[in-house]
């Protein structure tokens, strides 16, 4: 159960981090001029980018803890749920359009993760 919670926490952090980065890059308060230097200043000044970095720091700890308990083949397969979470968050939080093919692929990934990670029946 602890392994599952660590892996789930890692996936949730990954999704939250990606959404935070996207929000930080979409933030209208960021300065847009000045080329690369202006872009980097804008990143450094974005609260959403800061949130994303902090969430990723937590994710690393959760991921390392999960890897200490689970086989890599299982943990990495579970991590594929991050893709599913990002698609859901893109649609619900960011209001992005998600195509039917993306939904089918997302469901396929979820089924694949369930097949790989589901406890075997004896």
C-alpha positions in Angstrom: 0.0 0.0 0.0 2.8 2.4 0.8 4.4 1.7 -2.5 1.2 2.5 -4.3 0.7 5.7 -2.4 4.3 6.8 -3.2 3.9 6.0 -6.9 0.5 7.8 -7.0 2.0 10.8 -5.2 4.8 10.9 -7.7 2.3 10.8 -10.6 0.2 13.6 -9.1 3.3 15.7 -8.5 4.4 15.2 -12.1 1.0 16.2 -13.4 0.8 19.2 -11.1 4.3 20.3 -12.1 3.6 20.1 -15.8 0.4 22.1 -15.4 2.2 24.7 -13.2 4.9 25.1 -15.9 2.3 25.6 -18.6 0.5 28.2 -16.4 3.8 29.9 -15.8 4.6 30.1 -19.5 1.1 31.4 -20.2 1.2 34.0 -17.4 0.5 37.4 -19.0 2.4 39.2 -16.2 5.7 37.7 -17.5 7.9 40.1 -19.4 8.1 39.1 -23.0 10.8 41.3 -24.5 14.6 41.0 -24.3 15.2 37.7 -26.1 16.6 34.8 -24.1 17.5 37.0 -21.2 14.0 38.4 -21.0 12.5 34.9 -21.3 14.7 33.7 -18.4 13.8 36.7 -16.3 10.2 36.0 -16.9 10.6 32.3 -15.9 12.4 33.4 -12.7 9.7 35.8 -11.8 6.7 33.5 -12.4 5.1 32.1 -9.3 3.7 29.1 -11.3 7.2 28.2 -12.4 8.3 28.3 -8.8 5.4 26.1 -7.8 6.3 23.6 -10.6 9.9 23.4 -9.4 8.9 22.9 -5.8 6.4 20.2 -6.7 9.1 18.5 -8.8 11.4 18.5 -5.7 8.7 16.7 -3.8 8.2 14.3 -6.7 11.9 13.3 -6.7 11.7 12.4 -3.0 8.5 10.3 -3.6 10.0 8.7 -6.7 13.2 7.7 -4.9 11.2 6.3 -2.0 9.0 4.3 -4.3 12.0 3.0 -6.2 13.5 1.8 -2.9 10.4 -0.4 -2.5 9.2 -1.4 -5.9 10.8 -3.0 -9.0 11.8 -0.5 -11.6 9.7 -2.3 -14.2 6.6 -1.8 -12.2 7.3 1.7 -11.0 8.1 3.0 -14.4 5.0 1.4 -15.9 2.9 3.1 -13.2 4.6 6.4 -14.0 3.0 6.2 -17.4 -0.2 7.3 -15.7 1.4 10.8 -15.7 0.5 11.0 -19.4 -3.1 10.2 -18.6 -3.2 12.8 -15.8 -1.7 15.5 -18.0 -4.3 14.8 -20.7 -7.1 15.1 -18.1 -5.6 18.2 -16.5 -5.0 19.8 -19.9 -8.7 19.4 -20.7 -10.1 20.3 -17.2 -7.7 22.9 -15.9 -6.2 24.4 -19.0 -9.3 24.1 -21.1 -7.3 22.6 -24.0 -8.9 20.7 -26.8 -8.2 16.9 -26.6 -8.8 14.9 -29.7 -10.7 11.6 -29.8 -7.4 9.9 -30.7 -5.7 11.4 -27.6 -8.6 10.1 -25.4 -8.3 6.6 -27.0 -4.5 6.6 -26.5 -5.0 7.8 -22.9 -7.4 4.9 -22.2 -5.0 2.4 -23.8 -2.2 3.6 -21.6 -4.4 3.3 -18.5 -5.4 -0.2 -19.4 -1.8 -1.1 -20.1 -0.7 0.2 -16.7 -3.5 -1.8 -15.1 -2.3 -5.0 -16.9 1.3 -4.5 -15.9 0.7 -3.3 -12.3 -2.4 -5.2 -11.2 -1.6 -7.8 -8.6 -1.5 -11.3 -10.2 -4.4 -13.6 -9.3 -3.3 -16.9 -7.8 
